[in-house]
């Protein structure tokens, strides 16, 4: 697994006064830096080290989100009253309940 294939993002931290590099597949890791590009480089380097260490120890290495397959389906539990209300709204708009919910999520 290539550490560059993981999902990275950089955010500004008012509290720290620096940029924070994050990796979705390794939520416990972060890297602070005064420059955005340094925060990204720092988190990528630390993830690379962690991946190497996990492999060396025979531990499971998380699969990058980009490599995972998604069906496009997931289940959500909502109160029956909300379900009814959404079904009515979908019927009034002449669309499926699935379409209504998908559009709202977008």
Beta strands, then each sheet from edge to edge (+ up, - down):
strand 1: 8-13
strand 2: 18-23
strand 3: 30-33
sheet 1: 1+ 2- 3+
end
